[in-house]
Amino acid sequence: MGTEERVALVTGANRGIGLEVTRRLAERGWTVLLGARSAAKGARAAAGLAPARVEVLELDVADDAAAANAGNVVLERHGRQSRFRAPRPPAEWCSMADAPAG
């Protein structure tokens, strides 16, 4: 991808697998929109992550209008969205040696 900014929108990112995917993408230099139904919960989750790389986006994927709006927000903020499927992380993150403790 060269020096082009890589952008991902991760849904359900305020906890669990979505939060871990967000953390790992941010650590690898991606700009990540942390999608959460509650902006407050999203902000609490983002507080422990790379602040320059993580943006909170209030998003309820069960609401069609909210989901459509999320796409518009990504385009407005970043001009596009890089391809990424969440919450399934890339294969290199799935080895037992790389699994988080606990």
Gaussian input, Z-matrix of N, CA and C with variables (Angstrom, degrees):
# hf/3-21g

backbone

0 1
 N
 C     1     B1
 C     2     B2     1     A1
 N     3     B3     2     A2     1     D1
 C     4     B4     3     A3     2     D2
 C     5     B5     4     A4     3     D3
 N     6     B6     5     A5     4     D4
 C     7     B7     6     A6     5     D5
 C     8     B8     7     A7     6     D6
 N     9     B9     8     A8     7     D7
 C    10    B10     9     A9     8     D8
 C    11    B11    10    A10     9     D9
 N    12    B12    11    A11    10    D10
 C    13    B13    12    A12    11    D11
 C    14    B14    13    A13    12    D12
 N    15    B15    14    A14    13    D13
 C    16    B16    15    A15    14    D14
 C    17    B17    16    A16    15    D15
 N    18    B18    17    A17    16    D16
 C    19    B19    18    A18    17    D17
 C    20    B20    19    A19    18    D18
 N    21    B21    20    A20    19    D19
 C    22    B22    21    A21    20    D20
 C    23    B23    22    A22    21    D21
 N    24    B24    23    A23    22    D22
 C    25    B25    24    A24    23    D23
 C    26    B26    25    A25    24    D24
 N    27    B27    26    A26    25    D25
 C    28    B28    27    A27    26    D26
 C    29    B29    28    A28    27    D27
 N    30    B30    29    A29    28    D28
 C    31    B31    30    A30    29    D29
 C    32    B32    31    A31    30    D30
 N    33    B33    32    A32    31    D31
 C    34    B34    33    A33    32    D32
 C    35    B35    34    A34    33    D33
 N    36    B36    35    A35    34    D34
 C    37    B37    36    A36    35    D35
 C    38    B38    37    A37    36    D36
 N    39    B39    38    A38    37    D37
 C    40    B40    39    A39    38    D38
 C    41    B41    40    A40    39    D39
 N    42    B42    41    A41    40    D40
 C    43    B43    42    A42    41    D41
 C    44    B44    43    A43    42    D42
 N    45    B45    44    A44    43    D43
 C    46    B46    45    A45    44    D44
 C    47    B47    46    A46    45    D45
 N    48    B48    47    A47    46    D46
 C    49    B49    48    A48    47    D47
 C    50    B50    49    A49    48    D48
 N    51    B51    50    A50    49    D49
 C    52    B52    51    A51    50    D50
 C    53    B53    52    A52    51    D51
 N    54    B54    53    A53    52    D52
 C    55    B55    54    A54    53    D53
 C    56    B56    55    A55    54    D54
 N    57    B57    56    A56    55    D55
 C    58    B58    57    A57    56    D56
 C    59    B59    58    A58    57    D57
 N    60    B60    59    A59    58    D58
 C    61    B61    60    A60    59    D59
 C    62    B62    61    A61    60    D60
 N    63    B63    62    A62    61    D61
 C    64    B64    63    A63    62    D62
 C    65    B65    64    A64    63    D63
 N    66    B66    65    A65    64    D64
 C    67    B67    66    A66    65    D65
 C    68    B68    67    A67    66    D66
 N    69    B69    68    A68    67    D67
 C    70    B70    69    A69    68    D68
 C    71    B71    70    A70    69    D69
 N    72    B72    71    A71    70    D70
 C    73    B73    72    A72    71    D71
 C    74    B74    73    A73    72    D72
 N    75    B75    74    A74    73    D73
 C    76    B76    75    A75    74    D74
 C    77    B77    76    A76    75    D75
 N    78    B78    77    A77    76    D76
 C    79    B79    78    A78    77    D77
 C    80    B80    79    A79    78    D78
 N    81    B81    80    A80    79    D79
 C    82    B82    81    A81    80    D80
 C    83    B83    82    A82    81    D81
 N    84    B84    83    A83    82    D82
 C    85    B85    84    A84    83    D83
 C    86    B86    85    A85    84    D84
 N    87    B87    86    A86    85    D85
 C    88    B88    87    A87    86    D86
 C    89    B89    88    A88    87    D87
 N    90    B90    89    A89    88    D88
 C    91    B91    90    A90    89    D89
 C    92    B92    91    A91    90    D90
 N    93    B93    92    A92    91    D91
 C    94    B94    93    A93    92    D92
 C    95    B95    94    A94    93    D93
 N    96    B96    95    A95    94    D94
 C    97    B97    96    A96    95    D95
 C    98    B98    97    A97    96    D96
 N    99    B99    98    A98    97    D97
 C   100   B100    99    A99    98    D98
 C   101   B101   100   A100    99    D99
 N   102   B102   101   A101   100   D100
 C   103   B103   102   A102   101   D101
 C   104   B104   103   A103   102   D102
 N   105   B105   104   A104   103   D103
 C   106   B106   105   A105   104   D104
 C   107   B107   106   A106   105   D105
 N   108   B108   107   A107   106   D106
 C   109   B109   108   A108   107   D107
 C   110   B110   109   A109   108   D108
 N   111   B111   110   A110   109   D109
 C   112   B112   111   A111   110   D110
 C   113   B113   112   A112   111   D111
 N   114   B114   113   A113   112   D112
 C   115   B115   114   A114   113   D113
 C   116   B116   115   A115   114   D114
 N   117   B117   116   A116   115   D115
 C   118   B118   117   A117   116   D116
 C   119   B119   118   A118   117   D117
 N   120   B120   119   A119   118   D118
 C   121   B121   120   A120   119   D119
 C   122   B122   121   A121   120   D120
 N   123   B123   122   A122   121   D121
 C   124   B124   123   A123   122   D122
 C   125   B125   124   A124   123   D123
 N   126   B126   125   A125   124   D124
 C   127   B127   126   A126   125   D125
 C   128   B128   127   A127   126   D126
 N   129   B129   128   A128   127   D127
 C   130   B130   129   A129   128   D128
 C   131   B131   130   A130   129   D129
 N   132   B132   131   A131   130   D130
 C   133   B133   132   A132   131   D131
 C   134   B134   133   A133   132   D132
 N   135   B135   134   A134   133   D133
 C   136   B136   135   A135   134   D134
 C   137   B137   136   A136   135   D135
 N   138   B138   137   A137   136   D136
 C   139   B139   138   A138   137   D137
 C   140   B140   139   A139   138   D138
 N   141   B141   140   A140   139   D139
 C   142   B142   141   A141   140   D140
 C   143   B143   142   A142   141   D141
 N   144   B144   143   A143   142   D142
 C   145   B145   144   A144   143   D143
 C   146   B146   145   A145   144   D144
 N   147   B147   146   A146   145   D145
 C   148   B148   147   A147   146   D146
 C   149   B149   148   A148   147   D147
 N   150   B150   149   A149   148   D148
 C   151   B151   150   A150   149   D149
 C   152   B152   151   A151   150   D150
 N   153   B153   152   A152   151   D151
 C   154   B154   153   A153   152   D152
 C   155   B155   154   A154   153   D153
 N   156   B156   155   A155   154   D154
 C   157   B157   156   A156   155   D155
 C   158   B158   157   A157   156   D156
 N   159   B159   158   A158   157   D157
 C   160   B160   159   A159   158   D158
 C   161   B161   160   A160   159   D159
 N   162   B162   161   A161   160   D160
 C   163   B163   162   A162   161   D161
 C   164   B164   163   A163   162   D162
 N   165   B165   164   A164   163   D163
 C   166   B166   165   A165   164   D164
 C   167   B167   166   A166   165   D165
 N   168   B168   167   A167   166   D166
 C   169   B169   168   A168   167   D167
 C   170   B170   169   A169   168   D168
 N   171   B171   170   A170   169   D169
 C   172   B172   171   A171   170   D170
 C   173   B173   172   A172   171   D171
 N   174   B174   173   A173   172   D172
 C   175   B175   174   A174   173   D173
 C   176   B176   175   A175   174   D174
 N   177   B177   176   A176   175   D175
 C   178   B178   177   A177   176   D176
 C   179   B179   178   A178   177   D177
 N   180   B180   179   A179   178   D178
 C   181   B181   180   A180   179   D179
 C   182   B182   181   A181   180   D180
 N   183   B183   182   A182   181   D181
 C   184   B184   183   A183   182   D182
 C   185   B185   184   A184   183   D183
 N   186   B186   185   A185   184   D184
 C   187   B187   186   A186   185   D185
 C   188   B188   187   A187   186   D186
 N   189   B189   188   A188   187   D187
 C   190   B190   189   A189   188   D188
 C   191   B191   190   A190   189   D189
 N   192   B192   191   A191   190   D190
 C   193   B193   192   A192   191   D191
 C   194   B194   193   A193   192   D192
 N   195   B195   194   A194   193   D193
 C   196   B196   195   A195   194   D194
 C   197   B197   196   A196   195   D195
 N   198   B198   197   A197   196   D196
 C   199   B199   198   A198   197   D197
 C   200   B200   199   A199   198   D198
 N   201   B201   200   A200   199   D199
 C   202   B202   201   A201   200   D200
 C   203   B203   202   A202   201   D201
 N   204   B204   203   A203   202   D202
 C   205   B205   204   A204   203   D203
 C   206   B206   205   A205   204   D204
 N   207   B207   206   A206   205   D205
 C   208   B208   207   A207   206   D206
 C   209   B209   208   A208   207   D207
 N   210   B210   209   A209   208   D208
 C   211   B211   210   A210   209   D209
 C   212   B212   211   A211   210   D210
 N   213   B213   212   A212   211   D211
 C   214   B214   213   A213   212   D212
 C   215   B215   214   A214   213   D213
 N   216   B216   215   A215   214   D214
 C   217   B217   216   A216   215   D215
 C   218   B218   217   A217   216   D216
 N   219   B219   218   A218   217   D217
 C   220   B220   219   A219   218   D218
 C   221   B221   220   A220   219   D219
 N   222   B222   221   A221   220   D220
 C   223   B223   222   A222   221   D221
 C   224   B224   223   A223   222   D222
 N   225   B225   224   A224   223   D223
 C   226   B226   225   A225   224   D224
 C   227   B227   226   A226   225   D225
 N   228   B228   227   A227   226   D226
 C   229   B229   228   A228   227   D227
 C   230   B230   229   A229   228   D228
 N   231   B231   230   A230   229   D229
 C   232   B232   231   A231   230   D230
 C   233   B233   232   A232   231   D231
 N   234   B234   233   A233   232   D232
 C   235   B235   234   A234   233   D233
 C   236   B236   235   A235   234   D234
 N   237   B237   236   A236   235   D235
 C   238   B238   237   A237   236   D236
 C   239   B239   238   A238   237   D237
 N   240   B240   239   A239   238   D238
 C   241   B241   240   A240   239   D239
 C   242   B242   241   A241   240   D240
 N   243   B243   242   A242   241   D241
 C   244   B244   243   A243   242   D242
 C   245   B245   244   A244   243   D243
 N   246   B246   245   A245   244   D244
 C   247   B247   246   A246   245   D245
 C   248   B248   247   A247   246   D246
 N   249   B249   248   A248   247   D247
 C   250   B250   249   A249   248   D248
 C   251   B251   250   A250   249   D249
 N   252   B252   251   A251   250   D250
 C   253   B253   252   A252   251   D251
 C   254   B254   253   A253   252   D252
 N   255   B255   254   A254   253   D253
 C   256   B256   255   A255   254   D254
 C   257   B257   256   A256   255   D255
 N   258   B258   257   A257   256   D256
 C   259   B259   258   A258   257   D257
 C   260   B260   259   A259   258   D258
 N   261   B261   260   A260   259   D259
 C   262   B262   261   A261   260   D260
 C   263   B263   262   A262   261   D261
 N   264   B264   263   A263   262   D262
 C   265   B265   264   A264   263   D263
 C   266   B266   265   A265   264   D264
 N   267   B267   266   A266   265   D265
 C   268   B268   267   A267   266   D266
 C   269   B269   268   A268   267   D267
 N   270   B270   269   A269   268   D268
 C   271   B271   270   A270   269   D269
 C   272   B272   271   A271   270   D270
 N   273   B273   272   A272   271   D271
 C   274   B274   273   A273   272   D272
 C   275   B275   274   A274   273   D273
 N   276   B276   275   A275   274   D274
 C   277   B277   276   A276   275   D275
 C   278   B278   277   A277   276   D276
 N   279   B279   278   A278   277   D277
 C   280   B280   279   A279   278   D278
 C   281   B281   280   A280   279   D279
 N   282   B282   281   A281   280   D280
 C   283   B283   282   A282   281   D281
 C   284   B284   283   A283   282   D282
 N   285   B285   284   A284   283   D283
 C   286   B286   285   A285   284   D284
 C   287   B287   286   A286   285   D285
 N   288   B288   287   A287   286   D286
 C   289   B289   288   A288   287   D287
 C   290   B290   289   A289   288   D288
 N   291   B291   290   A290   289   D289
 C   292   B292   291   A291   290   D290
 C   293   B293   292   A292   291   D291
 N   294   B294   293   A293   292   D292
 C   295   B295   294   A294   293   D293
 C   296   B296   295   A295   294   D294
 N   297   B297   296   A296   295   D295
 C   298   B298   297   A297   296   D296
 C   299   B299   298   A298   297   D297
 N   300   B300   299   A299   298   D298
 C   301   B301   300   A300   299   D299
 C   302   B302   301   A301   300   D300
 N   303   B303   302   A302   301   D301
 C   304   B304   303   A303   302   D302
 C   305   B305   304   A304   303   D303

   B1=1.4352
   B2=1.5146
   B3=1.2803
   B4=1.4471
   B5=1.5177
   B6=1.3517
   B7=1.4614
   B8=1.5268
   B9=1.3076
   B10=1.4571
   B11=1.5288
   B12=1.3442
   B13=1.4636
   B14=1.5271
   B15=1.3178
   B16=1.4694
   B17=1.5194
   B18=1.3355
   B19=1.4528
   B20=1.5194
   B21=1.3402
   B22=1.4622
   B23=1.5171
   B24=1.3156
   B25=1.4546
   B26=1.5168
   B27=1.3342
   B28=1.4633
   B29=1.5230
   B30=1.3183
   B31=1.4647
   B32=1.5222
   B33=1.3186
   B34=1.4650
   B35=1.5128
   B36=1.3244
   B37=1.4584
   B38=1.5210
   B39=1.3160
   B40=1.4668
   B41=1.5215
   B42=1.3560
   B43=1.4687
   B44=1.5219
   B45=1.3081
   B46=1.4639
   B47=1.5110
   B48=1.3267
   B49=1.4634
   B50=1.5282
   B51=1.3315
   B52=1.4585
   B53=1.5172
   B54=1.3301
   B55=1.4600
   B56=1.5255
   B57=1.3137
   B58=1.4697
   B59=1.5240
   B60=1.3215
   B61=1.4634
   B62=1.5261
   B63=1.3306
   B64=1.4689
   B65=1.5187
   B66=1.3277
   B67=1.4651
   B68=1.5219
   B69=1.3204
   B70=1.4709
   B71=1.5226
   B72=1.3183
   B73=1.4636
   B74=1.5297
   B75=1.3330
   B76=1.4651
   B77=1.5312
   B78=1.3283
   B79=1.4698
   B80=1.5235
   B81=1.3217
   B82=1.4631
   B83=1.5305
   B84=1.3454
   B85=1.4515
   B86=1.5182
   B87=1.3159
   B88=1.4606
   B89=1.5198
   B90=1.3177
   B91=1.4516
   B92=1.5164
   B93=1.3317
   B94=1.4627
   B95=1.5158
   B96=1.3126
   B97=1.4473
   B98=1.5219
   B99=1.3154
   B100=1.4580
   B101=1.5264
   B102=1.3333
   B103=1.4553
   B104=1.5176
   B105=1.3468
   B106=1.4658
   B107=1.5281
   B108=1.3275
   B109=1.4695
   B110=1.5198
   B111=1.3120
   B112=1.4614
   B113=1.5281
   B114=1.3398
   B115=1.4675
   B116=1.5245
   B117=1.3371
   B118=1.4682
   B119=1.5325
   B120=1.3266
   B121=1.4694
   B122=1.5216
   B123=1.3239
   B124=1.4585
   B125=1.5205
   B126=1.3346
   B127=1.4677
   B128=1.5243
   B129=1.3387
   B130=1.4745
   B131=1.5234
   B132=1.3235
   B133=1.4691
   B134=1.5233
   B135=1.3263
   B136=1.4659
   B137=1.5187
   B138=1.3311
   B139=1.4651
   B140=1.5229
   B141=1.3124
   B142=1.4581
   B143=1.5182
   B144=1.3295
   B145=1.4629
   B146=1.5166
   B147=1.3245
   B148=1.4636
   B149=1.5271
   B150=1.3400
   B151=1.4663
   B152=1.5238
   B153=1.3118
   B154=1.4598
   B155=1.5247
   B156=1.3141
   B157=1.4612
   B158=1.5210
   B159=1.3267
   B160=1.4641
   B161=1.5197
   B162=1.3298
   B163=1.4629
   B164=1.5242
   B165=1.3137
   B166=1.4670
   B167=1.5239
   B168=1.3202
   B169=1.4567
   B170=1.5257
   B171=1.3332
   B172=1.4662
   B173=1.5225
   B174=1.3376
   B175=1.4539
   B176=1.5229
   B177=1.3132
   B178=1.4608
   B179=1.5237
   B180=1.3229
   B181=1.4627
   B182=1.5245
   B183=1.3304
   B184=1.4633
   B185=1.5338
   B186=1.3241
   B187=1.4635
   B188=1.5265
   B189=1.3310
   B190=1.4669
   B191=1.5286
   B192=1.3123
   B193=1.4648
   B194=1.5309
   B195=1.3267
   B196=1.4686
   B197=1.5233
   B198=1.3259
   B199=1.4634
   B200=1.5244
   B201=1.3209
   B202=1.4676
   B203=1.5271
   B204=1.3272
   B205=1.4527
   B206=1.5282
   B207=1.3239
   B208=1.4691
   B209=1.5219
   B210=1.3213
   B211=1.4581
   B212=1.5159
   B213=1.3306
   B214=1.4676
   B215=1.5216
   B216=1.3339
   B217=1.4664
   B218=1.5211
   B219=1.3226
   B220=1.4654
   B221=1.5318
   B222=1.3154
   B223=1.4662
   B224=1.5212
   B225=1.3326
   B226=1.4624
   B227=1.5271
   B228=1.3346
   B229=1.4685
   B230=1.5164
   B231=1.3539
   B232=1.4613
   B233=1.5232
   B234=1.3210
   B235=1.4550
   B236=1.5181
   B237=1.3198
   B238=1.4688
   B239=1.5177
   B240=1.3252
   B241=1.4591
   B242=1.5152
   B243=1.3198
   B244=1.4597
   B245=1.5237
   B246=1.2986
   B247=1.4589
   B248=1.5158
   B249=1.3138
   B250=1.4604
   B251=1.5089
   B252=1.2974
   B253=1.4556
   B254=1.5075
   B255=1.3061
   B256=1.4580
   B257=1.5152
   B258=1.2995
   B259=1.4392
   B260=1.5267
   B261=1.3251
   B262=1.4552
   B263=1.5288
   B264=1.3351
   B265=1.4711
   B266=1.5259
   B267=1.3297
   B268=1.4653
   B269=1.5281
   B270=1.3145
   B271=1.4640
   B272=1.5226
   B273=1.3440
   B274=1.4629
   B275=1.5227
   B276=1.3280
   B277=1.4672
   B278=1.5060
   B279=1.3114
   B280=1.4671
   B281=1.5169
   B282=1.3226
   B283=1.4563
   B284=1.5314
   B285=1.2900
   B286=1.4686
   B287=1.5382
   B288=1.3167
   B289=1.4617
   B290=1.5262
   B291=1.3339
   B292=1.4526
   B293=1.5262
   B294=1.3341
   B295=1.4581
   B296=1.5206
   B297=1.3530
   B298=1.4537
   B299=1.5241
   B300=1.3191
   B301=1.4774
   B302=1.5171
   B303=1.3337
   B304=1.4565
   B305=1.4340
   A1=112.66
   A2=119.25
   A3=122.18
   A4=112.03
   A5=115.40
   A6=120.07
   A7=112.37
   A8=117.74
   A9=121.85
   A10=110.99
   A11=115.94
   A12=120.59
   A13=109.71
   A14=115.71
   A15=120.95
   A16=107.65
   A17=115.71
   A18=122.31
   A19=109.53
   A20=115.78
   A21=120.91
   A22=109.70
   A23=115.67
   A24=122.28
   A25=106.21
   A26=116.53
   A27=121.77
   A28=107.74
   A29=116.35
   A30=120.41
   A31=110.33
   A32=115.96
   A33=119.95
   A34=111.44
   A35=116.27
   A36=121.00
   A37=114.58
   A38=117.97
   A39=118.73
   A40=112.56
   A41=117.46
   A42=119.77
   A43=109.94
   A44=115.06
   A45=121.64
   A46=115.16
   A47=114.81
   A48=121.63
   A49=110.71
   A50=117.39
   A51=120.18
   A52=112.60
   A53=117.38
   A54=121.77
   A55=110.50
   A56=116.86
   A57=120.11
   A58=111.17
   A59=117.50
   A60=120.55
   A61=109.61
   A62=116.48
   A63=120.93
   A64=110.98
   A65=116.55
   A66=121.15
   A67=111.08
   A68=116.38
   A69=119.73
   A70=112.44
   A71=116.81
   A72=118.88
   A73=110.63
   A74=116.78
   A75=120.80
   A76=110.58
   A77=117.10
   A78=120.96
   A79=111.59
   A80=116.97
   A81=121.74
   A82=112.13
   A83=116.58
   A84=120.07
   A85=116.35
   A86=118.28
   A87=120.87
   A88=109.58
   A89=116.99
   A90=122.75
   A91=105.44
   A92=116.66
   A93=120.79
   A94=110.48
   A95=116.17
   A96=121.62
   A97=106.17
   A98=115.61
   A99=123.17
   A100=107.27
   A101=116.57
   A102=121.94
   A103=111.09
   A104=115.74
   A105=121.23
   A106=108.64
   A107=116.65
   A108=120.22
   A109=111.85
   A110=116.69
   A111=121.90
   A112=109.37
   A113=116.13
   A114=119.61
   A115=110.60
   A116=117.23
   A117=120.66
   A118=110.70
   A119=116.80
   A120=119.78
   A121=110.76
   A122=116.50
   A123=120.21
   A124=111.51
   A125=116.47
   A126=120.75
   A127=110.97
   A128=117.35
   A129=119.93
   A130=110.58
   A131=116.88
   A132=120.26
   A133=110.98
   A134=116.76
   A135=121.23
   A136=112.55
   A137=117.61
   A138=121.47
   A139=112.44
   A140=118.39
   A141=121.44
   A142=113.75
   A143=117.62
   A144=121.56
   A145=111.04
   A146=116.48
   A147=122.57
   A148=109.82
   A149=118.53
   A150=121.05
   A151=114.69
   A152=117.64
   A153=120.11
   A154=111.78
   A155=116.83
   A156=121.52
   A157=114.34
   A158=118.80
   A159=121.50
   A160=110.40
   A161=115.62
   A162=122.80
   A163=107.55
   A164=117.12
   A165=121.22
   A166=109.28
   A167=115.20
   A168=121.83
   A169=108.06
   A170=116.62
   A171=120.10
   A172=107.65
   A173=116.25
   A174=120.55
   A175=110.71
   A176=115.97
   A177=122.47
   A178=106.10
   A179=117.60
   A180=120.71
   A181=112.59
   A182=118.19
   A183=121.07
   A184=111.25
   A185=116.68
   A186=122.91
   A187=107.96
   A188=116.81
   A189=120.72
   A190=113.07
   A191=117.17
   A192=120.47
   A193=110.55
   A194=117.20
   A195=121.16
   A196=110.73
   A197=116.36
   A198=119.92
   A199=110.67
   A200=117.56
   A201=120.88
   A202=110.44
   A203=116.63
   A204=121.16
   A205=111.48
   A206=116.51
   A207=119.83
   A208=110.75
   A209=116.77
   A210=120.06
   A211=111.71
   A212=116.33
   A213=120.63
   A214=111.52
   A215=116.81
   A216=120.87
   A217=110.27
   A218=117.10
   A219=120.69
   A220=109.66
   A221=116.48
   A222=119.70
   A223=111.53
   A224=117.89
   A225=120.99
   A226=112.30
   A227=116.08
   A228=120.04
   A229=113.03
   A230=116.14
   A231=118.96
   A232=114.82
   A233=117.47
   A234=120.47
   A235=114.68
   A236=116.78
   A237=121.59
   A238=109.01
   A239=115.52
   A240=120.98
   A241=108.26
   A242=116.52
   A243=120.32
   A244=108.68
   A245=116.72
   A246=120.35
   A247=110.70
   A248=114.59
   A249=120.51
   A250=108.10
   A251=116.71
   A252=120.28
   A253=109.17
   A254=115.95
   A255=121.08
   A256=107.86
   A257=120.57
   A258=126.57
   A259=114.76
   A260=119.77
   A261=120.59
   A262=109.97
   A263=117.66
   A264=120.24
   A265=111.67
   A266=116.96
   A267=120.28
   A268=111.36
   A269=116.04
   A270=122.47
   A271=113.43
   A272=118.24
   A273=119.34
   A274=112.64
   A275=118.16
   A276=120.86
   A277=111.57
   A278=118.06
   A279=121.00
   A280=115.09
   A281=118.57
   A282=119.25
   A283=109.74
   A284=117.21
   A285=121.59
   A286=111.19
   A287=117.57
   A288=120.66
   A289=110.59
   A290=117.04
   A291=121.31
   A292=112.53
   A293=117.38
   A294=120.81
   A295=110.41
   A296=116.60
   A297=119.27
   A298=111.28
   A299=116.29
   A300=121.14
   A301=109.23
   A302=115.80
   A303=120.16
   A304=110.72
   D1=-8.34
   D2=179.22
   D3=69.13
   D4=-139.71
   D5=-178.05
   D6=-95.09
   D7=5.16
   D8=179.85
   D9=-64.94
   D10=136.82
   D11=178.61
   D12=-61.79
   D13=133.49
   D14=176.48
   D15=-102.19
   D16=126.34
   D17=-175.26
   D18=-123.81
   D19=135.01
   D20=176.88
   D21=-133.84
   D22=144.00
   D23=170.90
   D24=-108.58
   D25=118.69
   D26=-179.70
   D27=-111.07
   D28=120.63
   D29=179.55
   D30=-87.68
   D31=154.47
   D32=-178.33
   D33=61.49
   D34=34.17
   D35=-169.43
   D36=-90.70
   D37=4.02
   D38=179.71
   D39=-85.61
   D40=-2.60
   D41=177.48
   D42=-163.08
   D43=168.86
   D44=173.18
   D45=59.73
   D46=-141.97
   D47=-176.28
   D48=-62.01
   D49=-41.18
   D50=179.71
   D51=-58.85
   D52=-40.59
   D53=178.33
   D54=-66.64
   D55=-41.65
   D56=179.41
   D57=-66.17
   D58=-41.03
   D59=176.73
   D60=-61.37
   D61=-44.05
   D62=178.15
   D63=-58.91
   D64=-47.66
   D65=-179.48
   D66=-58.99
   D67=-47.05
   D68=-176.82
   D69=-68.05
   D70=-38.99
   D71=177.44
   D72=-63.74
   D73=-44.66
   D74=179.44
   D75=-60.81
   D76=-41.37
   D77=178.35
   D78=-62.55
   D79=-28.37
   D80=-178.05
   D81=-93.64
   D82=10.09
   D83=173.47
   D84=95.61
   D85=2.48
   D86=177.34
   D87=-75.69
   D88=150.25
   D89=164.86
   D90=-90.30
   D91=124.61
   D92=-173.65
   D93=-120.28
   D94=128.23
   D95=171.03
   D96=-91.43
   D97=113.29
   D98=-177.04
   D99=-84.56
   D100=102.30
   D101=-178.41
   D102=-83.55
   D103=127.19
   D104=179.24
   D105=-148.12
   D106=145.16
   D107=178.84
   D108=-62.41
   D109=-31.17
   D110=-179.73
   D111=-114.47
   D112=123.99
   D113=178.60
   D114=-61.93
   D115=-35.94
   D116=-179.46
   D117=-65.58
   D118=-44.56
   D119=178.24
   D120=-66.00
   D121=-37.60
   D122=177.27
   D123=-63.45
   D124=-41.41
   D125=179.18
   D126=-64.95
   D127=-40.06
   D128=177.68
   D129=-63.42
   D130=-41.46
   D131=179.39
   D132=-66.45
   D133=-39.91
   D134=-177.53
   D135=-71.13
   D136=-21.36
   D137=-176.52
   D138=-57.66
   D139=-30.94
   D140=-178.61
   D141=-93.29
   D142=6.93
   D143=-176.35
   D144=-110.61
   D145=174.09
   D146=179.73
   D147=-62.72
   D148=104.59
   D149=-172.37
   D150=-61.87
   D151=-31.23
   D152=-179.17
   D153=-73.68
   D154=-14.44
   D155=-174.42
   D156=-111.01
   D157=-11.15
   D158=-173.15
   D159=-120.27
   D160=127.97
   D161=176.58
   D162=-120.79
   D163=135.13
   D164=178.92
   D165=-85.15
   D166=135.08
   D167=177.07
   D168=-130.32
   D169=113.82
   D170=177.21
   D171=-68.34
   D172=122.29
   D173=-173.24
   D174=-154.54
   D175=123.75
   D176=172.57
   D177=-112.16
   D178=106.18
   D179=-174.90
   D180=-67.28
   D181=-14.30
   D182=176.82
   D183=-78.45
   D184=-11.26
   D185=179.06
   D186=-101.21
   D187=108.29
   D188=-175.65
   D189=-56.73
   D190=-40.94
   D191=-179.36
   D192=-66.01
   D193=-40.88
   D194=178.90
   D195=-65.33
   D196=-40.00
   D197=179.35
   D198=-65.90
   D199=-41.87
   D200=177.64
   D201=-64.52
   D202=-40.13
   D203=179.02
   D204=-63.59
   D205=-35.35
   D206=179.74
   D207=-59.66
   D208=-41.02
   D209=177.04
   D210=-61.19
   D211=-40.09
   D212=177.60
   D213=-65.38
   D214=-38.87
   D215=179.02
   D216=-62.68
   D217=-43.60
   D218=179.07
   D219=-60.71
   D220=-45.34
   D221=179.60
   D222=-63.52
   D223=-41.99
   D224=179.70
   D225=-64.30
   D226=-42.35
   D227=-176.06
   D228=-78.82
   D229=-34.10
   D230=-169.57
   D231=-130.51
   D232=-4.99
   D233=177.62
   D234=81.21
   D235=-13.15
   D236=-179.49
   D237=-176.25
   D238=176.67
   D239=173.97
   D240=-129.92
   D241=129.69
   D242=175.88
   D243=-69.97
   D244=156.01
   D245=-179.38
   D246=-76.81
   D247=131.38
   D248=176.61
   D249=-168.33
   D250=136.81
   D251=177.41
   D252=-108.08
   D253=122.88
   D254=179.57
   D255=-117.28
   D256=151.90
   D257=9.68
   D258=-93.57
   D259=10.82
   D260=-179.78
   D261=-73.25
   D262=114.59
   D263=-178.16
   D264=-76.72
   D265=159.30
   D266=175.47
   D267=-56.69
   D268=149.65
   D269=-174.25
   D270=-55.51
   D271=-35.36
   D272=-176.79
   D273=-67.39
   D274=-12.16
   D275=177.95
   D276=-89.94
   D277=-5.30
   D278=-168.92
   D279=-98.03
   D280=5.70
   D281=179.69
   D282=-73.87
   D283=150.20
   D284=-179.97
   D285=-61.58
   D286=-33.47
   D287=-179.37
   D288=-66.44
   D289=-25.99
   D290=-176.86
   D291=-96.96
   D292=-2.16
   D293=-177.50
   D294=-68.39
   D295=140.94
   D296=178.80
   D297=-65.73
   D298=145.58
   D299=179.01
   D300=-69.84
   D301=149.30
   D302=175.38
   D303=103.63

